[in-house]
Amino acid sequence: RINFRCRSTTIDGAGYGIVACAIEAGHIHVEVGRPPTGDACYSALASTMDSGRELTPDTLYVADTLDLERLRKRALVVHEATHAIQDYRQRSMTHGEAEVGAYVAFVLYYLVCGIDWADRDVVDPPTTPSSLESIRLGDAAHAAALRIHRDPSRNEVTAAEYELIYNALKNHSVYDGVVAQTCRFDGFGTHVPDASRRST
């Protein structure tokens, strides 16, 4: 199961349950279509991207082509739901800290499903080759995830594990410019989405 602490935030089944209930209650909006980045992303606050696209607060964006039969796509949803847990906990943190927690959860999901991280591409081959920087980031998160999975009684991401993942983020072209920036998580439910725009 997924149950660990990353610095000041607990990521666990109760948190994912809260996120699921918030989606059902409409406190987290789910927008299906074309996410701002990748196949899925979570937006805690209203903002405008460099492209000019407006992001809605408390919104989980998922691609209409997202195939949840695929393990790696379910792990991606777990990654983004982890950001929703961070939002719910209302913890001030850097983007780097938010991503460290989300990547540990991403890899833990594979382990919980009985898939060793080394076998991920055999079980669910990628449609495009993973970049070397993404492989290094996943491998860095794997060290913490595997230790936590093997010994749930020691479920805190250690300082050394955190630093390893954080450095991999700093060397990743998607994250290198934002890891030190503050990530504002203000809780969800304070921004009630327009029901007419809600996707089901």
C-alpha positions, 0 to 999 in steps of 0.5 A: 500500500502507499503510506509514507511521509515526505518531509511534512506531508503524509501520503496515504490511503486515507488521503487518496480516499479524501481526494476521491470523495472530493471529486465525487462532491465536486470540490475537485473538478475533473476536466477530460480532454487535452491537459495543459501538460502530458497526459494528466496534471493537477492544478491547485490554484488559478493561473495562466500558463506561458501559452496563455491557457487559463488553469482552473483551481482544484482541477485534475486534468486528464487526457481523453485518450488516457488508457487506465488499463495501462499500469503506467497511466494509472501510476500517473493518475496516482502521481497527480492525485498525490498533488491533490493530497498535498493541496488538501494538507495545505502544506507550503512547499517547493515544487521540488518537494511536491514532486519528490512525494509524487514520484515516490508515490508513482513508483510505490504504485508499481510495487504495490501492484507487484511489479518491480520497477526494473520490469516496468517496460516489460509489463507495460512497454512505453509508446515512446522511449523514455528520456535518460533524465526521466529514467534517472528520476524514476530510478532515484525515486525507486530507491526510497519507494523500494525501502518503504515498500519492504519495511513500512515501519520506516516510511519516512523518505530519508534526507539522503533519498530526498536529496537524490530525487531532488537532484534528479529533478534539478537535472530534468528539463521539465523541472529544472527551472521550478524546483526551488519555487514555492508551490502554494497549496491552499486546500480544496473546496474553497474554489467550487467549480462551475458544475456546468463545466464538470466532466464525468 
